[in-house]
């Protein structure tokens, strides 16, 4: 089994439970990724292979951050273009990925959405390809332009055209939040959260005395020095006036941005895995990344999402349509959270989504069945 992912933690983490299942089922597994992600892969207990060169994610996708409303107003439609970030990531790793694949000779290639290098490698190696979704399938809305589908990315390997379907799509998203399936066959799987190395702090052992509200802002937004995009400090300050305990979990490097907050706001001093914290929370406020959205969904926690990029806007809309949360605004966040905490319908909808997720086959079950499914 060859798993291919970009060097970005939020792209890799949803794949980890399936990788564990594949290893437990006795398969040989390798995760091929750019060098920067190798420590995160090995920390998850899966063998890693460094391929290609690193890119600066925030630089490559800078034009997509904070422009959701502008893009909609301008009528700009998303697409995978020859000069876009998706192709730049593919170009950065595809040659080394194919070279490793020819040496490793996998029976199957698994890749995450938008990872064109994984799709190309499967075509070159003539093996089945499995696409593992993060959440609701935003990628179904983003076509691959002809210049990419028939361009140098595939021509260099003697291929005429990029294959855009998959032999199997592994789908962790409950139907209530998911788009209708495309042409590729889909296999439901339970979303089992993996949020990186997990250590339970002492303060989390005791139940909270008041409703606990989590504020988190994902892996990308925590690294941006933009107060109009990294909204967590403003959100935490706004919520400090409510009769709740606020827990902020972000990259420790962002902690200096949370200054002069009252004692009702607790800043987790170490990176805190969300799946440890959220079961004790009455609500969560976040940016709308797929990993955060799905971890909260699995925990049955009402969500308030303040999106800044297109995929976050999509996730927020899909989640809000289920009734398990809402799309927020930073200047109304305290009022909106107060509403979430007293809305029985929202809590019921969140519990229903968690129940749907729990009824789906586990990653271990899907891994054991994968040879038959293919």
Residue, then its C-alpha position, 0 to 999 in steps of 0.5 A: x500500500x502506497x499512501x501519498x499526501x501533501x506535506x500538510x498535517x491536515x491533509x495527512x491526519x484523516x488518512x492515519x486511522x486507515x493506515x493503522x488498519x492496513x498495518x494491522x491487517x498485515x499489509x506493507x504500508x509506506x507514506x510518501x510525502x514531502x520532507x517537511x511532513x516526515x516527522x509527523x508521519x513517523x510520529x503516527x507510527x507509519x513508515x515514511x518516504x521523503x519525495x520531492x521538495x518542500x513548498x511553503x503552503x501559505x505562500x502557494x495558496x496566499x491568494x485564496x486566504x481571506x477572499x471568500x466573499x470577494x471570489x463569490x462577488x467577482x464570479x470566480x469559479x474554482x478550478x485546478x489550473x496549470x499555474x495553481x497551487x494544486x499543480x505546483x504541489x504535484x510538480x514538486x513531488x510527482x517525479x520522486x513519487x513515481x520513481x519510488x513507486x517503481x521501486x516499491x511496486x505497490x498493489x494500490x495507491x491511496x491519496x487524499x483529494x487534490x493530490x494529483x501526484x498520487x493519481x498520476x503515480x497510480x496511472x503510471x504504475x497501472x495499479x488501482x487508485x483509492x481517494x480518501x476524502x477529508x470530509x464533505x467532498x469539496x473537490x467534486x466542485x473543482x474541475x481539472x482544466x484541460x491544460x492540466x489533464x493533458x499537460x506535462x504532468x502526465x505527458x512526461x510519463x507517456x500518458x495521454x490524459x489524467x484519470x480523474x475518477x478512482x477505483x474507490x472513494x473512501x468517504x468518512x462524511x455522514x450523508x446528511x453533510x455530504x454531496x451526492x456521490x460522483x461516478x466513482x464507487x464509494x465506501x463509507x468509513x467511520x471518521x476516527x479522529x487523529x489530531x497528532x500526538x495526544x497527551x492528556x493534561x491534568x486539568x482535563x481529568x476533572x469535569x468542568x464546573x461550567x459549560x466548556x467552549x473550545x476555541x481552535x483555529x486549525x493548522x494553517x490559520x494559526x501560522x498566519x500573522x493576520x488578525x482578520x484571518x486568525x480570529x481566535x484571539x478576538x473570539x476568545x476575548x468576546x467569549x470571556x464575558x459569558x458564563x462559560x469556561x473557554x479553552x483555547x487550543x492553538x499552535x503554541x507559537x500563536x500564544x503571544x497573540x492571546x494577551x490580557x485575557x481573564x481567568x475564564x479563558x484557559x490557554x492550553x500550554x501544549x498542543x492539545x489533540x482535539x479529540x481529547x478535549x471536545x467530548x467535554x465541551x458544550x460548543x466549539x468555535x473554529x475556522x471550518x477546516x475539515x479535520x476540526x469540523x469532522x472531529x467535532x462532528x464525531x464528538x457530537x458537539x455543536x459548532x460555530x464556524x467562522x470561515x476564511x477560505x473557500x473550502x472552510x466556507x463550503x464545510x461551514x455551509x454543509x454543516x449548518x445545513x444539517x442543523x448541528x451548528x451555524x456560520x458565525x460572525x466575529x462581531x456577534x460570536x458571543x451572542x451566537x455561542x450563547x444561542x448554541x448553548x441553549x438550543x436543544x435542536x442544535x444539540x440534537x442534530x449534533x448528537x444525531x450526526x455523531x450517531x450516524x458516524x458511529x454506525x459506519x464501518x471502522x477504518x480497521x474493517x474497511x482496511x481488512x476488506x480493501x482487497x475484496x472491495x477492489 
